[in-house]
Each structure stands twice: as C-alpha cells, then as structure tokens.
Amino acid sequence: METTYATKDRNNYYYKFYPKKDVCDLCTLKEKCYGNAKKERFVVKREYFDALAIREKMTEKLLSKRGKQRIADRACVAELLA
C-alpha cells in the first residue's frame, strides 16, 4: 500500500495509495473512503507526510506536563488581551 512518488495536480503534490479492500474491512471509516467509487484510492497531500515527524514531535511536547502548563498559561494571556 506504499507509494514512492508524488503526482502534481494544480500546483500541489499528492501521494496516491491503492490499498486492497480486505485491508480496510475492519475499519469504521471504510464507507467514507470507498463508498461507491470505481477506483479505491487514498489521495494525501505531500506536505502531510513531509511534516509528519515534526507534527508528531510537537504533539509529544504539547502532551507533556510542561506543554500542558504552557497551553494553560497562554490561554490566560489571550483572555487578558481580548
């Protein structure tokens, strides 16, 4: 189910995945993905994968004890400025 190159469409690059239908049989979102489409595929912007490691690292930071405290502190500051 992997793809190795991105295709260009209207100034954006996308990865296309063509999984076998039996891979997704247990997924609760299967109907949204497959629906009545003749070609079963997933199309994902390249930027999503390019920034995946960065997003995962930031999520880890924000879920830490210090990250949660910083979020709470910033929320208070934003309310004061509003």
N, C-alpha and C positions, 0 to 999 in steps of 0.2 A: 504494500500500500504506500510505498515511498515514491517520491518524485525527486528528480535531480536537477531540474532546471525550471526557471520561471518563464512564463509567457507574458508578453506585453499586450495590454489592451487599454487604449485611451490614456496613455501616459502613466499607467500603473502596471506593476508586475504582479503576477499571481502564480501560485503553485496549484496544480490540479492533482487531485487524488482520485483514483478509481478503485475503491475497495470492493471486495467480494461481498455479496449481500449477506451471506451466512455469518460474516464477521460482526455485523451490526444487529443480528437477530435479537439479542438480549437488551439492546439499548432502548431506553424510554423515549428518546428523541428520534427514533428511526423514521417515523411517519413524516416528520418535518424535513428530514434530509432526503428521503427517497420519494415520498409522495407518489405521484403518477408519472414522474419523469421517465423518459425513454432511456436516457443515459444517466446512470447513477454515478455522481461525482461530487467531490467537495472542492470548492474553489476558495482559496485563502490568500489574502494579500501577503506579499513577500515581507513587508515591514513587520507583520506579526511575528514571523519566525526570526527576522533579523534582531528584534528587540526582546525575544523570549527570555534569554538569560538575564538581561537587565531587569525585566519585569519581575522575574522570579526572585531575584536578589532583593529588589525593593519591597516585594510582598513580605519576604522573610524579615526585613528590617522593620517594617511597619507593624508586624505582628509580635515583635519582641516587646518586653516590658518597657524599655526606654522609648520605643517607637510609639506605643500606645499613649505614653505620657506626653510625648511631643505633640501628638494629634490633639489630645485634650487641651494642652496649653494653647495651641494655635486656634482652636475653636473659640476659646475665651477671648483672645485678642481680636479675632474677626468680629465678634459680637460687640466689643467695645468700640470698634471703628465704624460700625454700621449706624 
